[in-house]
């Protein structure tokens, strides 16, 4: 029996693929679980249209991500923080601080904390290059400078 998968099914195929399975597997598992539908002419045409729309949406998202990346390229953020003599901060600079500073600026979009690829907060004075993930395939780097606060 030929079916079109609605979602990826382990050891069978990815979303949108046309697969051949035994009638019992289709009737008792794939169809009742809503994982697939029959591969009729109308359904094949529908899946082609869905794939075309998905490709178009992905392209549009990529272009929007590149536009946003252009606004962030070359950005330098400077943070003043209290620090010990050896350069260790009394506090830290976290992803939320970076997002707050970027969202205060001249961007025409909002960043979320999850988009900042910072494994752990910055705890020392220095210059750091922090990656931001705008969408799946678009990342941009901003420079974060942490300086000692003058008393």
PADO-230717 format. One record per residue: residue number from 1; x, y, z of N, C-alpha, C, O, CB in turn. Coordinates in Angstrom, 2 decimals, padded with zeros to 5 digits. Glycine has a CB too. Example, Ala and Ser with C-alpha at 12.3 -4.5 7.8 and 13.67 -1.06 7.14 Angstrom:
BEGIN
     k       npx       npy       npz      capx      capy      capz       cpx       cpy       cpz       opx       opy       opz      cbpx      cbpy      cbpz
     1    013.19   -005.69    007.80    012.30   -004.50    007.80    013.20   -003.30    007.80    014.24   -003.32    008.46    011.31   -004.47    009.05
     2    012.85   -002.25    007.08    013.67   -001.06    007.14    012.90    000.03    007.87    013.41    001.14    008.04    014.08   -000.60    005.72
This chain:
BEGIN
     k       npx       npy       npz      capx      capy      capz       cpx       cpy       cpz       opx       opy       opz      cbpx      cbpy      cbpz
     1    000.85   -001.17    000.00    000.00    000.00    000.00    000.90    001.23    000.00    001.87    001.29    000.76   -000.97    000.00    001.22
     2    000.58    002.21   -000.83    001.37    003.43   -000.93    000.73    004.51   -000.05   -000.47    004.75   -000.10    001.48    003.91   -002.41
     3    001.60    005.16    000.75    001.16    006.22    001.65    002.10    007.41    001.53    003.24    007.28    001.09    001.11    005.72    003.11
     4    001.60    008.57    001.94    002.42    009.78    002.04    002.56    010.07    003.53    001.56    010.17    004.25    001.78    011.01    001.26
     5    003.79    010.21    004.00    004.03    010.47    005.42    003.76    011.93    005.76    004.26    012.83    005.08    005.48    010.08    005.80
     6    002.99    012.16    006.81    002.74    013.52    007.29    003.90    014.01    008.13    004.25    015.19    008.11    001.44    013.57    008.10
     7    004.50    013.08    008.88    005.64    013.38    009.74    006.69    012.30    009.54    006.41    011.24    008.98    005.22    013.48    011.24
     8    007.89    012.57    010.00    008.97    011.59    009.92    008.62    010.40    010.80    008.18    010.56    011.94    010.32    012.22    010.34
     9    008.83    009.20    010.27    008.61    007.96    011.01    009.92    007.19    011.00    010.49    006.92    009.95    007.43    007.10    010.39
    10    010.39    006.86    012.20    011.67    006.17    012.34    011.69    004.88    011.52    010.73    004.12    011.54    011.95    005.86    013.80
    11    012.77    004.65    010.83    012.99    003.47    009.98    012.03    003.37    008.81    011.89    002.29    008.22    012.89    002.23    010.81
    12    011.36    004.47    008.46    010.43    004.42    007.33    010.68    005.58    006.37    010.86    005.34    005.17    008.99    004.46    007.82
    13    010.70    006.81    006.86    010.94    007.93    005.96    010.67    009.27    006.61    010.29    009.36    007.78    010.10    007.79    004.73
    14    010.88    010.30    005.81    010.70    011.68    006.27    009.34    012.22    005.85    008.65    011.61    005.03    011.82    012.57    005.72
    15    008.98    013.34    006.39    007.73    014.00    006.07    007.65    014.29    004.57    008.60    014.79    003.97    007.58    015.31    006.87
    16    006.51    013.96    003.97    006.29    014.21    002.55    006.73    013.10    001.63    006.45    013.17    000.43    006.99    015.43    002.16
    17    007.40    012.09    002.13    007.85    010.98    001.29    006.70    010.03    000.99    005.81    009.83    001.81    008.98    010.22    001.97
    18    006.75    009.45   -000.21    005.80    008.42   -000.59    006.48    007.09   -000.28    007.57    006.81   -000.78    005.36    008.52   -002.12
    19    005.83    006.27    000.55    006.41    004.99    000.96    005.44    003.85    000.69    004.22    004.04    000.64    006.80    005.01    002.47
    20    005.99    002.66    000.51    005.17    001.46    000.35    005.27    000.65    001.64    006.37    000.33    002.10    005.61    000.62   -000.89
    21    004.11    000.32    002.21    004.08   -000.46    003.44    003.01   -001.54    003.30    002.17   -001.50    002.40    003.79    000.44    004.67
    22    003.08   -002.49    004.19    002.05   -003.54    004.19    000.73   -002.94    004.65    000.70   -002.01    005.46    002.47   -004.73    005.12
    23   -000.35   -003.47    004.13   -001.68   -002.93    004.40   -002.00   -002.91    005.89   -002.60   -001.96    006.38   -002.74   -003.75    003.65
    24   -001.61   -003.94    006.62   -001.89   -004.01    008.06   -001.18   -002.92    008.83   -001.77   -002.33    009.74   -001.49   -005.36    008.60
    25    000.07   -002.64    008.49    000.83   -001.58    009.15    000.18   -000.22    008.91    000.08    000.61    009.81    002.30   -001.57    008.65
    26   -000.26   -000.01    007.67   -000.93    001.24    007.33   -002.26    001.36    008.05   -002.55    002.38    008.68   -001.13    001.35    005.82
    27   -003.07    000.32    007.98   -004.43    000.33    008.52   -004.44    000.39    010.05   -005.28    001.06    010.64   -005.19   -000.89    008.05
    28   -003.50   -000.33    010.69   -003.52   -000.45    012.15   -002.66    000.56    012.89   -002.87    000.80    014.08   -003.09   -001.81    012.53
    29   -001.68    001.18    012.20   -000.79    002.08    012.92   -000.68    003.46    012.27   -001.04    004.47    012.88    000.59    001.47    013.02
    30   -000.19    003.52    011.03    000.11    004.81    010.42   -001.13    005.70    010.22   -001.10    006.88    010.55    000.78    004.59    009.08
    31   -002.19    005.13    009.69   -003.39    005.93    009.44   -004.10    006.34    010.74   -004.44    007.52    010.88   -004.36    005.15    008.55
    32   -004.35    005.43    011.69   -005.02    005.84    012.93   -004.22    006.86    013.76   -004.80    007.71    014.43   -005.31    004.63    013.79
    33   -002.90    006.77    013.71   -002.05    007.69    014.47   -001.91    009.05    013.76   -001.33    009.98    014.32   -000.67    007.08    014.68
    34   -002.43    009.16    012.55   -002.33    010.41    011.80   -000.94    010.68    011.27   -000.58    011.83    011.03   -002.77    011.55    012.66
    35   -000.15    009.64    011.10    001.22    009.80    010.62    001.32    009.80    009.10    002.33    010.22    008.54    002.09    008.70    011.17
    36    000.26    009.33    008.43    000.30    009.24    006.97   -001.11    009.32    006.41   -002.09    009.23    007.15    000.98    007.93    006.52
    37   -001.20    009.50    005.10   -002.47    009.42    004.40   -002.23    008.75    003.06   -001.09    008.66    002.59   -003.12    010.82    004.22
    38   -003.31    008.29    002.45   -003.19    007.53    001.21   -002.59    008.37    000.09   -002.79    009.58    000.04   -004.54    006.99    000.78
    39   -001.86    007.71   -000.79   -001.17    008.38   -001.89   -002.06    008.41   -003.13   -001.73    007.79   -004.14    000.15    007.69   -002.20
    40   -003.16    009.13   -003.05   -004.03    009.30   -004.21   -003.48    010.45   -005.07   -002.56    011.15   -004.65   -005.51    009.58   -003.78
    41   -004.05    010.63   -006.27   -003.60    011.72   -007.15   -003.78    013.08   -006.47   -002.89    013.93   -006.53   -004.38    011.68   -008.48
    42   -004.92    013.28   -005.83   -005.19    014.56   -005.16   -004.21    014.79   -004.01   -003.71    015.90   -003.83   -006.63    014.60   -004.64
    43   -003.94    013.74   -003.24   -003.01    013.87   -002.12   -001.59    014.11   -002.60   -000.85    014.87   -001.98   -003.06    012.63   -001.23
    44   -001.19    013.48   -003.70    000.14    013.71   -004.26    000.28    015.16   -004.72    001.32    015.79   -004.51    000.42    012.75   -005.43
    45   -000.78    015.69   -005.34   -000.75    017.09   -005.77   -000.67    018.00   -004.55    000.04    019.00   -004.57   -002.00    017.43   -006.63
    46   -001.41    017.66   -003.49   -001.40    018.46   -002.27   -000.02    018.47   -001.62    000.45    019.52   -001.17   -002.44    017.94   -001.28
    47    000.63    017.32   -001.57    001.94    017.26   -000.94    002.98    018.04   -001.75    003.88    018.65   -001.17    002.38    015.80   -000.77
    48    002.88    018.02   -003.06    003.79    018.81   -003.89    003.61    020.30   -003.60    004.58    021.05   -003.52    003.56    018.53   -005.39
    49    002.35    020.72   -003.46    002.06    022.13   -003.15    002.59    022.49   -001.76    003.16    023.57   -001.59    000.53    022.40   -003.23
    50    002.43    021.61   -000.79    002.95    021.85    000.56    004.46    021.96    000.55    005.03    022.82    001.23    002.52    020.74    001.52
    51    005.13    021.10   -000.22    006.58    021.16   -000.30    007.05    022.45   -000.97    008.05    023.04   -000.56    007.12    019.95   -001.07
    52    006.32    022.89   -002.00    006.66    024.14   -002.68    006.52    025.32   -001.71    007.37    026.20   -001.66    005.77    024.34   -003.93
    53    005.42    025.32   -000.95    005.19    026.40    000.02    006.24    026.37    001.13    006.70    027.42    001.59    003.78    026.29    000.64
    54    006.61    025.17    001.56    007.63    025.03    002.60    008.98    025.55    002.12    009.69    026.23    002.87    007.76    023.56    003.03
    55    009.33    025.25    000.89    010.59    025.73    000.32    010.58    027.25    000.20    011.57    027.92    000.50    010.84    025.10   -001.06
    56    009.44    027.78   -000.23    009.30    029.23   -000.36    009.40    029.91    001.01    010.04    030.95    001.14    007.96    029.58   -001.02
    57    008.77    029.31    002.03    008.81    029.85    003.39    010.23    029.82    003.93    010.68    030.77    004.56    007.86    029.07    004.31
    58    010.94    028.72    003.69    012.33    028.59    004.16    013.21    029.65    003.50    014.08    030.23    004.16    012.88    027.17    003.88
    59    013.00    029.89    002.22    013.79    030.89    001.50    013.50    032.28    002.06    014.42    033.08    002.26    013.48    030.84   -000.03
    60    012.22    032.57    002.31    011.83    033.88    002.85    012.42    034.07    004.25    012.91    035.15    004.58    010.29    034.00    002.89
    61    012.38    033.01    005.08    012.96    033.09    006.42    014.47    033.32    006.36    015.01    034.09    007.15    012.66    031.81    007.21
    62    015.15    032.65    005.42    016.59    032.81    005.27    016.93    034.25    004.89    017.85    034.84    005.45    017.13    031.83    004.21
    63    016.18    034.81    003.94    016.43    036.19    003.51    016.18    037.18    004.66    016.92    038.15    004.82    015.55    036.55    002.31
    64    015.13    036.93    005.44    014.85    037.78    006.61    015.98    037.66    007.63    016.39    038.66    008.22    013.50    037.40    007.25
    65    016.49    036.45    007.84    017.62    036.24    008.75    018.86    036.98    008.30    019.57    037.56    009.11    017.92    034.76    008.88
    66    019.13    036.95    006.99    020.29    037.67    006.45    020.12    039.19    006.62    021.09    039.90    006.90    020.50    037.32    004.96
    67    018.88    039.68    006.44    018.62    041.10    006.62    018.90    041.51    008.06    019.51    042.54    008.32    017.16    041.45    006.22
    68    018.44    040.69    009.00    018.66    040.97    010.41    020.14    040.87    010.76    020.65    041.67    011.55    017.86    040.00    011.28
    69    020.83    039.90    010.17    022.26    039.74    010.42    023.03    040.97    009.96    024.00    041.37    010.61    022.80    038.49    009.71
    70    022.61    041.56    008.85    023.28    042.76    008.35    023.19    043.90    009.37    024.13    044.68    009.49    022.66    043.20    007.01
    71    022.08    043.99    010.10    021.93    045.03    011.12    022.85    044.79    012.32    023.26    045.73    012.99    020.48    045.10    011.59
    72    023.17    043.52    012.57    023.98    043.17    013.75    025.47    043.08    013.47    026.28    043.16    014.39    023.51    041.86    014.32
    73    025.86    042.92    012.20    027.27    042.77    011.85    028.06    044.00    012.28    027.65    045.14    012.04    027.44    042.52    010.34
    74    029.19    043.75    012.91    030.05    044.84    013.34    029.62    045.51    014.63    030.25    046.47    015.06    030.13    045.86    012.27
    75    028.57    045.03    015.26    028.10    045.62    016.53    029.12    045.34    017.62    029.65    044.24    017.73    026.70    045.04    016.94
    76    029.40    046.37    018.41    030.29    046.24    019.57    029.52    046.71    020.79    029.06    047.85    020.84    031.63    047.06    019.37
    77    029.40    045.84    021.77    028.72    046.19    023.02    029.78    046.33    024.11    030.66    045.47    024.25    027.65    045.11    023.41
    78    029.69    047.40    024.88    030.65    047.62    025.95    029.90    047.62    027.28    028.92    048.34    027.46    031.43    048.95    025.76
    79    030.38    046.80    028.19    029.80    046.71    029.52    030.83    047.18    030.54    032.00    046.78    030.48    029.32    045.26    029.84
    80    030.40    048.02    031.46    031.24    048.47    032.57    030.82    047.65    033.78    029.64    047.61    034.13    031.10    050.03    032.84
    81    031.79    047.00    034.44    031.45    046.16    035.58    032.53    046.29    036.66    033.70    046.56    036.37    031.29    044.69    035.16
    82    032.11    046.11    037.89    033.06    046.11    039.00    033.86    044.82    038.94    033.31    043.74    038.70    032.34    046.25    040.39
    83    035.18    044.95    039.14    036.04    043.78    039.03    037.17    043.87    040.05    037.56    044.94    040.49    036.60    043.66    037.61
    84    037.68    042.69    040.40    038.84    042.61    041.29    040.09    042.98    040.50    040.04    043.14    039.28    038.97    041.17    041.90
    85    041.20    043.12    041.18    042.46    043.51    040.54    042.89    042.54    039.45    043.44    042.96    038.43    043.55    043.62    041.59
    86    042.66    041.25    039.65    043.09    040.26    038.64    042.13    040.16    037.45    042.36    039.37    036.54    043.22    038.90    039.29
    87    041.07    040.96    037.45    040.17    041.01    036.31    038.90    040.19    036.44    038.08    040.17    035.52    040.88    040.56    035.12
    88    038.73    039.52    037.55    037.52    038.71    037.77    036.38    039.65    038.19    036.54    040.48    039.08    037.76    037.61    038.87
    89    035.22    039.49    037.53    034.08    040.35    037.82    033.41    039.94    039.13    033.41    038.77    039.50    033.06    040.29    036.68
    90    032.85    040.92    039.82    032.08    040.63    041.03    030.72    040.06    040.65    030.12    039.30    041.41    031.92    041.89    041.90
    91    030.23    040.43    039.49    028.98    039.88    038.96    029.30    039.12    037.69    030.32    038.43    037.61    027.93    041.01    038.68
    92    028.44    039.23    036.71    028.71    038.61    035.42    027.89    039.31    034.35    026.96    040.06    034.64    028.40    037.10    035.45
    93    028.25    039.05    033.10    027.48    039.53    031.95    026.84    038.30    031.34    027.52    037.42    030.82    028.40    040.31    030.90
    94    025.51    038.25    031.41    024.76    037.08    030.95    024.12    037.35    029.59    024.14    038.48    029.09    023.70    036.69    031.98
    95    023.55    036.31    029.02    022.85    036.42    027.73    021.73    037.45    027.81    021.49    038.19    026.85    022.29    035.06    027.30
    96    021.04    037.50    028.94    019.94    038.46    029.10    020.45    039.90    029.04    019.75    040.78    028.52    019.21    038.23    030.43
    97    021.66    040.16    029.57    022.24    041.50    029.50    022.56    041.88    028.06    022.32    043.02    027.64    023.52    041.58    030.36
    98    023.08    040.93    027.31    023.43    041.19    025.90    022.16    041.47    025.10    022.13    042.41    024.30    024.19    039.98    025.30
    99    021.12    040.67    025.30    019.86    040.86    024.58    019.23    042.20    024.94    018.74    042.91    024.07    018.87    039.73    024.91
   100    019.26    042.54    026.22    018.69    043.82    026.66    019.38    044.98    025.98    018.73    045.92    025.53    018.79    043.96    028.19
   101    020.70    044.93    025.91    021.48    046.01    025.29    021.20    046.07    023.78    021.07    047.16    023.23    022.99    045.80    025.54
   102    021.11    044.92    023.12    020.83    044.91    021.68    019.42    045.40    021.37    019.22    046.11    020.39    021.03    043.51    021.12
   103    018.46    045.02    022.19    017.07    045.42    021.96    016.84    046.90    022.26    015.85    047.48    021.80    016.13    044.56    022.80
   104    017.72    047.53    023.04    017.61    048.96    023.32    018.04    049.80    022.13    017.68    050.98    022.03    018.45    049.33    024.54
   105    018.80    049.21    021.23    019.42    049.95    020.13    018.50    050.21    018.96    017.29    050.38    019.11    020.61    049.22    019.65
   106    019.10    050.22    017.80    018.41    050.64    016.58    017.89    049.47    015.75    017.75    049.60    014.53    019.33    051.47    015.74
   107    017.62    048.33    016.36    017.12    047.17    015.62    015.63    047.30    015.38    014.90    047.85    016.22    017.43    045.86    016.38
   108    015.17    046.81    014.24    013.74    046.83    013.96    013.08    045.48    014.26    012.01    045.18    013.75    013.51    047.21    012.50
   109    013.74    044.69    015.10    013.21    043.40    015.53    013.70    043.14    016.95    014.63    043.79    017.43    013.65    042.24    014.57
   110    013.06    042.18    017.62    013.42    041.83    018.99    014.20    040.52    019.00    013.83    039.56    018.32    012.16    041.72    019.88
   111    015.26    040.48    019.75    016.01    039.25    019.97    015.54    038.61    021.26    015.07    039.29    022.17    017.54    039.53    020.02
   112    015.66    037.29    021.34    015.35    036.60    022.58    016.65    036.06    023.19    017.66    035.92    022.50    014.32    035.45    022.35
   113    016.60    035.77    024.46    017.78    035.26    025.17    018.25    033.94    024.58    019.45    033.64    024.59    017.46    035.09    026.67
   114    017.32    033.14    024.05    017.67    031.84    023.49    018.51    031.97    022.22    019.18    031.01    021.83    016.42    031.05    023.19
   115    018.48    033.12    021.58    019.24    033.31    020.35    020.71    033.62    020.61    021.53    033.57    019.69    018.62    034.43    019.54
   116    021.06    033.94    021.85    022.45    034.23    022.21    023.13    032.91    022.55    022.73    032.22    023.49    022.54    035.24    023.41
   117    024.16    032.57    021.79    024.87    031.30    022.00    026.02    031.52    022.98    027.18    031.60    022.60    025.39    030.72    020.65
   118    025.64    031.61    024.25    026.60    031.85    025.33    026.45    030.70    026.32    025.43    030.59    026.99    026.37    033.25    026.02
   119    027.47    029.85    026.41    027.38    028.66    027.25    027.29    029.01    028.73    026.51    028.40    029.47    028.57    027.76    027.02
   120    028.07    029.98    029.16    028.01    030.42    030.55    028.28    031.91    030.59    028.92    032.45    029.69    029.03    029.64    031.44
   121    027.81    032.59    031.62    027.99    034.04    031.70    029.47    034.45    031.69    030.34    033.69    032.12    027.33    034.58    032.95
   122    029.72    035.63    031.20    031.08    036.18    031.15    031.43    036.67    032.55    030.69    037.45    033.14    031.21    037.34    030.10
   123    032.58    036.20    033.07    032.95    036.52    034.45    034.31    037.19    034.59    034.82    037.36    035.69    032.92    035.28    035.28
   124    034.90    037.56    033.43    036.20    038.23    033.47    036.23    039.38    032.49    035.50    039.40    031.50    037.33    037.23    033.16
   125    037.09    040.34    032.77    037.29    041.48    031.88    037.93    040.97    030.60    038.80    040.09    030.63    038.17    042.58    032.56
   126    037.51    041.52    029.47    038.11    041.12    028.20    037.20    041.40    027.03    036.15    042.03    027.16    038.47    039.67    028.23
   127    037.62    040.91    025.87    036.85    041.06    024.64    036.39    039.67    024.22    037.19    038.74    024.15    037.70    041.74    023.50
   128    035.11    039.54    023.96    034.51    038.25    023.61    033.73    038.38    022.31    033.11    039.42    022.05    033.58    037.75    024.76
   129    033.76    037.35    021.51    032.98    037.30    020.28    031.85    036.30    020.52    032.08    035.10    020.67    033.87    036.88    019.03
   130    030.64    036.83    020.56    029.46    036.04    020.91    028.62    035.82    019.66    028.30    036.78    018.94    028.63    036.73    022.03
   131    028.25    034.57    019.39    027.41    034.25    018.23    025.94    034.38    018.60    025.52    034.04    019.71    027.71    032.84    017.71
   132    025.17    034.87    017.64    023.72    034.96    017.76    023.12    034.11    016.65    023.51    034.24    015.49    023.21    036.45    017.69
   133    022.20    033.26    017.00    021.53    032.41    016.01    020.19    033.05    015.68    019.25    033.01    016.48    021.35    030.95    016.55
   134    020.10    033.62    014.48    018.88    034.32    014.09    017.83    033.34    013.58    016.67    033.40    013.99    019.19    035.37    013.02
   135    018.24    032.44    012.70    017.42    031.30    012.28    018.37    030.13    012.12    019.56    030.27    012.40    016.61    031.60    010.94
   136    017.88    029.00    011.68    018.68    027.78    011.61    020.01    027.97    010.88    021.05    027.55    011.38    017.89    026.70    010.95
   137    019.99    028.58    009.71    021.20    028.69    008.89    021.89    030.04    008.96    022.88    030.26    008.25    020.85    028.40    007.48
   138    021.41    030.95    009.79    021.99    032.29    009.84    022.46    032.60    011.25    021.68    032.66    012.20    020.95    033.35    009.36
   139    023.78    032.79    011.36    024.38    033.20    012.63    025.22    034.44    012.36    025.77    034.62    011.28    025.24    032.05    013.26
   140    025.30    035.28    013.37    026.12    036.48    013.27    026.87    036.64    014.59    026.40    036.21    015.64    025.24    037.75    012.96
   141    028.04    037.27    014.52    028.86    037.45    015.71    028.87    038.92    016.11    029.00    039.81    015.26    030.30    036.93    015.46
   142    028.73    039.17    017.40    028.87    040.53    017.92    030.04    040.52    018.90    030.35    039.50    019.52    027.54    041.03    018.62
   143    030.67    041.67    019.02    031.80    041.78    019.94    031.29    042.36    021.26    030.60    043.37    021.28    032.93    042.67    019.34
   144    031.64    041.70    022.34    031.27    042.15    023.68    032.55    042.49    024.42    033.42    041.65    024.62    030.44    041.07    024.44
   145    032.65    043.76    024.84    033.81    044.21    025.60    033.38    044.42    027.04    032.42    045.14    027.32    034.42    045.51    025.00
   146    034.10    043.78    027.94    033.81    043.95    029.36    035.01    044.70    029.96    036.14    044.22    029.94    033.55    042.55    030.09
   147    034.70    045.88    030.50    035.75    046.75    031.03    035.52    046.97    032.52    034.41    046.82    033.02    035.79    048.11    030.27
   148    036.61    047.32    033.21    036.53    047.63    034.63    035.82    048.96    034.82    036.14    049.94    034.15    037.93    047.65    035.27
   149    034.88    048.98    035.73    034.14    050.18    036.06    035.05    051.12    036.84    035.70    050.70    037.80    032.86    049.85    036.87
   150    035.10    052.36    036.42    035.93    053.34    037.12    035.17    053.85    038.34    033.99    054.19    038.23    036.33    054.51    036.18
   151    035.83    053.91    039.48    035.18    054.37    040.72    034.95    055.84    040.73    034.42    056.37    041.70    036.00    053.99    041.91
